[in-house]
């Protein structure tokens, strides 16, 4: 029931009704979420975890036509330390549903999903990235639309002497964030149970890299806000598009090669669904044409936003680069923790040094190798952008000011972070060696003092014995 109370009840009731009307989509609108796409990284020997996990899921070494054999591909990656290749790593359907694709295998998965398709990429010699498209079941795909159409009312939350007024808009926003985070967590839990890699096992799996796909029927992602009047921009911000984070061009990107789609990077407005989750938005109209050269035989391909099997082809390389960024961030956070451990003072210095040695032993080799390889990839624009759809700023103001393509900009920032990681790893290793030598010198000096003390005591005892 609405928490209306006192003389302000009529005002709050009016606000709730107005906000419910503003944030409810029109009857002929439909907000969908056909799929989410997650990535996990496997560094060095961690590739064995992926191979073992796929074997447990029933994947066999020989595919039906002898092509796209993951096991042969993985063996080639291990032996040749090559990069740039990819292979299909299996597709699975929920055991209590019908199989829609011939090569699919049955697997246990949350009821939120009908199908999961996997693809393995080797962007650098030391790193394999697994991308997984989770196709949502009808109820989960329609959940955002249902939350937007559910009418909500004022709720009061008291914290000490403060009272928080959660209006209809705030409660809808919270419900949407909860639902979006829930599905991403459900998908990540499947990866954790079946195909855990470096990010999950070594770094705790906090918000693995992801892409969330949202479709609308009426709202068009190619509209440019800064060309409209202030009233239309306000309506879009206050409406359901604003709740979904689709209301502005300031953090949005568009591709000339795939019209009708918009990429939205993590920002403060979408922080509730994870700062490592990209959002791709399109309309349900499948008539948007891909104008790049997909192959020598076809120059135009229609991408239906609900044809989720093609998401790997169009957006897989984008997510692979995004996963490399997350991997570098993970090493950066680990090395920063090591630095803080070493700079501590007071009691427990020996214990801190032991802990620092454990951290450097488990992460330093991978950090330096991954840092150098990712930096080399990010600094070569052609290699970094290979097969990646270019996304330019959607805002005309940002384009006029010469802002770079989204992934080019990400690559430049990543290269700088990689250089920092490699440099910090080297300095921390030197610091650990110096600290270890200092601790050893202290222990040696303490032993020498003990020996000296024992020698003095022995001499005194000898003198006293002679005097007797």
C-alpha positions in Angstrom: 0.0 0.0 0.0 1.2 3.6 -0.6 2.9 5.2 2.4 0.8 8.3 2.2 0.6 10.2 5.5 -0.3 13.6 6.8 -1.1 16.8 4.9 1.3 15.9 2.0 -0.6 12.8 1.1 -2.5 14.4 -1.8 0.8 15.8 -3.2 2.6 12.4 -3.0 -0.4 10.6 -4.6 -0.3 13.1 -7.5 3.4 12.6 -8.0 3.1 8.8 -8.0 0.3 8.8 -10.5 2.2 11.2 -12.8 5.5 9.2 -12.5 3.7 5.9 -13.2 2.1 7.4 -16.3 5.4 8.8 -17.5 7.4 5.7 -17.0 4.9 3.2 -18.4 5.6 2.3 -22.0 2.7 2.9 -24.5 0.5 -0.1 -25.2 2.1 -0.7 -28.6 5.6 -0.5 -27.2 7.5 -3.6 -26.1 10.8 -3.7 -24.3 12.7 -6.9 -24.8 15.9 -8.5 -23.6 16.6 -11.3 -26.0 20.1 -12.2 -24.7 23.0 -11.4 -22.5 26.6 -12.2 -23.5 29.4 -12.9 -21.0 33.1 -13.4 -21.3 35.7 -15.3 -19.2 39.5 -15.3 -19.7 41.8 -18.3 -19.5 45.5 -17.4 -19.0 48.2 -19.9 -19.8 47.6 -23.3 -18.2 44.1 -22.2 -17.1 43.0 -23.3 -20.6 42.9 -26.8 -19.2 39.9 -25.7 -17.1 38.0 -24.8 -20.2 38.8 -28.1 -21.9 37.9 -30.1 -18.8 34.6 -28.1 -18.4 33.6 -28.6 -22.0 34.3 -32.4 -21.7 32.0 -32.5 -18.6 29.3 -30.8 -20.6 29.5 -33.6 -23.2 31.5 -32.0 -25.9 33.5 -34.6 -27.9 36.7 -34.3 -29.9 35.2 -34.9 -33.3 32.4 -32.7 -34.5 29.8 -33.9 -36.9 31.5 -32.7 -40.1 35.1 -32.7 -38.7 35.2 -28.9 -38.6 35.4 -26.4 -35.7 36.8 -29.0 -33.4 37.5 -27.2 -30.2 39.9 -29.8 -28.8 42.2 -29.7 -32.0 42.0 -25.9 -31.9 43.0 -25.8 -28.2 45.9 -28.1 -28.8 47.1 -25.9 -31.6 46.9 -22.8 -29.3 48.9 -24.6 -26.6 51.6 -25.9 -29.0 51.9 -23.0 -31.3 51.2 -20.0 -29.0 49.4 -18.5 -31.9 46.8 -15.7 -31.7 44.0 -14.2 -33.7 42.0 -17.5 -34.3 38.7 -18.6 -32.9 36.5 -21.7 -32.8 33.0 -22.7 -31.8 33.1 -24.3 -28.4 29.7 -25.9 -28.3 26.1 -24.9 -27.9 23.6 -26.2 -25.3 19.8 -26.1 -24.7 18.0 -26.5 -21.4 17.2 -30.1 -20.7 13.4 -29.5 -20.3 13.0 -27.7 -23.6 13.0 -28.7 -27.3 16.2 -28.7 -29.3 16.1 -26.0 -32.0 19.6 -26.5 -33.6 21.1 -29.8 -34.7 24.4 -29.4 -33.0 23.0 -28.4 -29.6 23.6 -30.6 -26.6 21.3 -30.9 -23.5 22.6 -29.2 -20.3 21.4 -28.0 -17.0 21.0 -24.3 -16.9 18.8 -21.7 -15.0 15.2 -21.3 -16.1 16.0 -17.8 -17.3 17.8 -19.3 -20.4 16.7 -21.5 -23.3 20.1 -21.8 -25.0 23.8 -21.1 -24.5 26.3 -20.9 -27.4 30.0 -20.7 -26.8 33.0 -19.5 -28.8 36.7 -19.5 -27.9 39.0 -16.8 -29.1 42.8 -16.4 -28.9 43.5 -12.7 -29.1 47.0 -13.1 -27.7 49.3 -16.1 -27.4 48.8 -16.3 -23.6 45.1 -15.6 -23.3 42.0 -17.4 -24.5 38.7 -15.6 -24.1 35.5 -17.6 -24.0 32.3 -15.7 -25.1 28.9 -17.1 -24.2 25.6 -15.9 -25.5 22.7 -16.7 -23.1 19.4 -16.7 -25.0 16.7 -15.7 -22.5 13.4 -17.6 -22.1 10.2 -15.7 -22.7 9.5 -14.7 -19.1 13.0 -13.4 -18.5 13.1 -11.7 -21.9 9.9 -9.9 -21.1 10.7 -9.1 -17.5 11.9 -5.5 -18.1 8.7 -4.7 -19.9 6.7 -6.2 -17.0 8.6 -4.1 -14.5 8.0 -0.9 -16.4 4.2 -1.6 -16.6 3.9 -2.4 -12.9 2.5 0.6 -11.0 4.4 1.4 -7.9 3.8 3.9 -5.1 5.6 5.9 -2.4 7.6 4.0 0.1 9.3 5.6 3.2 12.6 4.2 4.4 13.9 5.5 7.7 17.6 5.5 8.6 18.2 7.0 12.0 16.8 10.5 12.0 16.6 10.5 8.2 13.6 9.5 6.1 14.0 8.6 2.4 11.1 9.1 0.1 11.1 6.5 -2.6 8.6 7.6 -5.2 7.2 5.5 -8.1 10.1 6.4 -10.4 12.7 5.5 -7.8 11.1 2.1 -7.1 10.8 1.3 -10.7 14.4 2.1 -11.2 15.4 -0.2 -8.3 13.2 -3.0 -9.6 14.8 -2.7 -13.1 18.3 -2.7 -11.7 17.5 -5.7 -9.5 16.1 -7.7 -12.5 19.0 -6.8 -14.8 21.6 -7.7 -12.1 19.7 -10.9 -11.3 19.9 -12.2 -14.9 23.6 -11.3 -15.3 24.3 -13.0 -11.9 22.4 -16.1 -13.1 24.5 -16.3 -16.3 27.7 -15.8 -14.3 26.7 -18.6 -11.9 26.5 -21.0 -14.8 30.0 -20.1 -15.9 31.3 -20.4 -12.4 29.7 -23.9 -12.1 30.8 -25.2 -15.5 33.6 -23.2 -17.1 35.5 -21.1 -14.4 38.6 -19.4 -15.7 41.1 -16.8 -14.5 38.7 -14.0 -13.6 36.4 -16.3 -11.6 39.0 -18.6 -10.0 41.9 -16.2 -9.4 40.2 -12.9 -9.0 36.8 -13.8 -7.4 34.7 -13.3 -10.5 33.4 -9.9 -9.6 31.3 -8.6 -12.5 32.8 -10.6 -15.4 32.7 -8.7 -18.7 29.2 -8.7 -20.2 27.0 -7.2 -22.9 23.3 -6.8 -22.3 21.0 -6.6 -25.3 17.8 -4.5 -25.1 15.2 -4.0 -27.9 12.3 -1.6 -28.2 9.5 -1.4 -30.7 8.8 2.4 -30.8 11.9 4.1 -29.3 14.5 4.4 -32.0 18.2 4.4 -31.0 19.2 6.6 -34.0 17.4 9.6 -32.6 19.9 12.4 -31.6 18.9 14.1 -28.4 21.0 17.2 -28.9 19.1 18.0 -32.1 15.7 18.0 -30.4 14.2 20.6 -28.2 14.5 20.7 -24.4 11.0 19.5 -23.8 11.4 16.3 -25.9 14.7 15.6 -24.2 13.1 16.0 -20.8 10.3 13.6 -21.8 12.7 11.0 -22.8 14.8 11.3 -19.6 11.7 11.1 -17.4 10.1 8.3 -19.3 10.9 4.6 -19.6 13.9 5.2 -21.8 15.4 7.2 -19.0 14.9 4.3 -16.5 16.6 1.9 -19.0 19.5 4.3 -19.5 18.6 4.9 -23.2 17.8 8.6 -22.9 21.1 10.4 -23.8 23.8 10.5 -26.4 26.5 11.6 -24.0 27.7 8.0 -23.2 26.3 6.4 -26.4 28.0 5.2 -29.6 26.7 4.3 -33.1 28.2 2.4 -36.0 27.8 3.4 -39.6 28.4 -0.2 -40.6 25.5 -1.5 -38.5 22.7 1.1 -38.5 20.0 1.0 -36.0 22.1 -0.2 -33.1 23.5 1.8 -30.3 26.3 0.9 -27.8 26.1 2.4 -24.3 29.1 2.2 -22.1 29.0 1.8 -18.3 28.4 5.1 -16.5 27.1 6.3 -13.2 23.5 5.9 -14.4 24.0 2.2 -15.2 26.3 1.5 -12.2 23.6 -0.7 -10.6 24.1 -3.4 -13.3 27.9 -3.4 -13.1 30.5 -1.0 -14.4 31.8 -3.8 -16.7 28.5 -4.4 -18.5 28.1 -2.8 -22.0 24.6 -2.2 -23.3 23.6 -2.7 -26.9 20.2 -1.3 -27.9 18.2 -1.9 -31.1 14.6 -1.8 -32.3 12.7 -5.0 -33.1 12.7 -4.1 -36.8 15.1 -6.5 -38.5 15.6 -4.3 -41.6 18.8 -2.7 -40.5 21.6 -3.5 -42.9 25.2 -4.3 -42.2 27.2 -2.4 -44.7 30.7 -3.7 -44.0 32.4 -6.5 -45.9 31.5 -9.6 -43.8 33.0 -12.0 -46.4 34.0 -12.0 -50.1 30.6 -13.5 -51.0 28.3 -11.2 -49.1 28.6 -7.4 -48.6 25.2 -6.9 -46.8 23.7 -8.9 -44.0 20.4 -8.2 -42.2 20.9 -8.5 -38.4 17.6 -9.3 -36.6 18.0 -8.2 -33.0 16.1 -11.4 -32.0 18.4 -13.7 -34.1 20.7 -14.2 -31.2 23.0 -16.8 -32.9 24.5 -14.0 -35.0 25.4 -12.0 -31.9 28.7 -13.9 -31.7 29.6 -12.9 -35.3 28.8 -9.2 -34.8 29.7 -8.5 -31.2 32.0 -11.3 -30.1 35.2 -9.5 -31.1 34.0 -6.4 -29.2 33.4 -8.4 -26.0 36.8 -10.1 -26.4 38.6 -6.7 -26.3 36.4 -5.7 -23.4 37.4 -8.9 -21.5 41.1 -8.1 -22.0 40.4 -4.7 -20.5 38.8 -6.4 -17.5 41.7 -8.9 -17.2 44.3 -6.0 -17.1 42.1 -4.3 -14.5 42.2 -7.5 -12.4 46.0 -7.6 -12.4 46.1 -3.9 -11.7 44.0 -4.4 -8.6 46.0 -7.3 -7.4 49.3 -5.5 -7.8 47.8 -2.5 -6.0 46.9 -4.7 -3.2 50.4 -6.1 -3.1 51.8 -2.5 -3.1 49.6 -1.6 -0.1 50.7 -4.8 1.7 54.3 -3.9 1.3 53.9 -0.3 2.4 52.3 -1.2 5.7 54.2 -0.5 8.9 54.3 -1.7 12.5 53.8 -5.2 13.8 53.3 -8.1 11.4 55.8 -7.0 8.8 57.1 -10.6 8.4 53.6 -11.9 7.9 52.9 -9.1 5.4 56.1 -10.0 3.5 55.1 -13.6 3.3 51.6 -12.6 2.0 53.2 -10.3 -0.6 55.5 -13.1 -1.7 52.5 -15.4 -2.2 50.7 -12.7 -4.3 53.7 -12.0 -6.5 54.3 -15.7 -7.0 50.8 -16.3 -8.2 50.2 -13.2 -10.3 53.5 -11.6 -11.3 54.4 -13.9 -14.2 50.9 -13.7 -15.7 50.7 -10.0 -15.1 53.9 -9.2 -16.9 53.2 -11.5 -19.8 49.5 -10.5 -20.2 50.5 -6.8 -19.8 53.0 -6.9 -22.6 50.9 -8.9 -24.9 47.7 -6.8 -24.5 49.8 -3.6 -24.7 51.3 -4.8 -28.0 47.8 -5.7 -29.3 46.2 -2.4 -28.2 49.0 -0.3 -29.7 48.5 -1.8 -33.1 45.2 -0.2 -34.2 44.7 -2.6 -37.1 45.2 -5.7 -34.9 43.1 -4.3 -32.0 40.2 -3.4 -34.3 40.3 -6.6 -36.4 36.7 -7.8 -36.9 35.5 -5.3 -34.3 32.6 -3.1 -35.4 33.5 0.6 -35.2 31.3 2.7 -32.9 31.6 6.5 -33.2 30.1 8.9 -30.6 26.4 9.3 -31.0 26.6 12.9 -29.9 27.2 15.4 -32.7 29.0 17.7 -30.2 31.5 14.8 -29.3 32.0 14.0 -33.0 32.7 17.7 -33.8 35.3 17.7 -31.1 37.2 14.8 -32.7 36.4 12.1 -30.1 37.8 8.8 -31.2 36.0 5.5 -31.9 34.9 3.7 -28.8 37.2 0.7 -29.0 40.1 2.8 -30.2 39.7 5.0 -27.2 39.5 1.9 -24.9 42.6 0.5 -26.6 44.6 3.6 -25.9 43.6 3.7 -22.2 44.3 -0.1 -21.9 47.8 0.3 -23.4 48.6 2.9 -20.8 47.3 0.7 -18.0 49.3 -2.3 -19.3 52.5 -0.3 -19.3 51.7 0.7 -15.7 51.1 -2.9 -14.7 54.3 -4.2 -16.2 56.3 -1.3 -14.6 54.6 -1.8 -11.2 55.2 -5.6 -11.3 58.9 -5.0 -11.9 59.2 -2.4 -9.2 57.3 -4.5 -6.7 59.4 -7.6 -7.4 62.6 -5.5 -6.7 61.0 -4.2 -3.6 60.2 -7.6 -2.3 63.7 -8.8 -3.0 65.1 -5.8 -1.2 62.7 -6.2 1.7 63.5 -9.9 1.9 67.3 -9.2 2.0 66.7 -6.5 4.6 64.7 -8.9 6.8 67.5 -11.6 6.4 70.1 -9.0 7.3 68.1 -8.1 10.4 67.8 -11.7 11.4 71.5 -12.3 10.8 72.4 -9.3 12.9 70.1 -10.4 15.7 71.8 -13.8 15.7 75.2 -12.2 15.8 74.1 -10.2 18.9 72.9 -13.4 20.5 76.2 -15.1 19.8 78.1 -12.1 21.2 76.0 -12.1 24.3 76.6 -15.8 24.9 80.3 -15.3 24.3 80.4 -12.5 27.0 78.5 -14.6 29.4 80.9 -17.6 28.8 83.9 -15.3 29.4 82.4 -14.0 32.7 81.7 -17.5 33.9 85.3 -18.6 33.0 86.8 -15.7 34.9 84.6 -16.4 38.0 85.6 -20.0 37.9 89.3 -19.1 37.8 88.9 -16.7 40.8 87.6 -19.5 42.9 
